[in-house]
Amino acid sequence: MILFKERLKELRIEKGLTQTQLAKELRVNQRTISNWEVGERQPTLDTLEVIAKYFNVSYDYLLGLTDE
């Protein structure tokens, strides 16, 4: 099963963004992106909504519950 950390990194790379660039877009610290991508932390529900809207994907996709 794909996890959030994998989906986030995959989406970021597909958009050609560095962690720093994505952090600026989401208005979080680069270290926060790094922590998410290695699975040390998870975003809040509010932040998950921002991420889903930014990448134009569903919560289920971000969380690895669906591939669509």
C-alpha positions as CSV (number, residue, x, y, z in Angstrom):
1,M,0.0,0.0,0.0
2,I,1.3,3.4,-0.9
3,L,1.6,5.8,2.0
4,F,1.2,9.6,2.2
5,K,4.9,10.2,2.3
6,E,5.4,8.3,-1.0
7,R,2.5,10.1,-2.7
8,L,3.7,13.5,-1.6
9,K,7.2,12.9,-2.9
10,E,5.9,11.5,-6.2
11,L,3.6,14.4,-6.8
12,R,6.3,16.9,-5.9
13,I,8.8,15.3,-8.3
14,E,6.2,15.1,-11.1
15,K,5.7,18.8,-10.8
16,G,9.5,19.3,-10.9
17,L,9.6,21.0,-7.5
18,T,12.2,20.9,-4.8
19,Q,11.2,20.5,-1.2
20,T,12.0,24.2,-0.7
21,Q,9.8,25.2,-3.6
22,L,6.9,23.1,-2.4
23,A,7.3,24.5,1.1
24,K,7.0,28.0,-0.2
25,E,3.9,27.1,-2.2
26,L,2.3,25.5,0.9
27,R,3.6,28.1,3.3
28,V,5.4,25.7,5.5
29,N,9.0,25.2,6.4
30,Q,11.2,23.0,4.1
31,R,12.0,20.8,7.1
32,T,8.2,20.1,7.4
33,I,8.1,18.8,3.8
34,S,11.2,16.6,4.6
35,N,9.5,15.3,7.8
36,W,6.4,14.4,5.8
37,E,8.4,12.7,3.0
38,V,10.3,10.5,5.4
39,G,7.2,9.7,7.5
40,E,8.3,11.4,10.7
41,R,5.3,13.6,10.8
42,Q,1.8,13.9,9.2
43,P,0.1,17.1,8.1
44,T,-3.0,18.3,9.9
45,L,-6.4,17.8,8.2
46,D,-6.4,21.5,7.2
47,T,-3.0,21.2,5.6
48,L,-3.9,18.0,3.9
49,E,-6.8,19.9,2.3
50,V,-4.3,22.6,1.1
51,I,-2.0,19.9,-0.4
52,A,-4.9,18.1,-2.1
53,K,-6.1,21.3,-3.7
54,Y,-2.6,22.3,-4.7
55,F,-2.0,19.0,-6.5
56,N,-5.6,18.7,-7.6
57,V,-6.0,15.3,-6.1
58,S,-8.3,13.7,-3.5
59,Y,-7.6,13.0,0.1
60,D,-8.0,9.3,-0.7
61,Y,-5.3,9.6,-3.4
62,L,-2.9,11.4,-1.0
63,L,-3.4,8.8,1.7
64,G,-2.9,5.9,-0.7
65,L,-6.4,4.6,-0.4
66,T,-7.0,4.9,-4.2
67,D,-5.0,5.3,-7.3
68,E,-7.4,7.7,-8.9
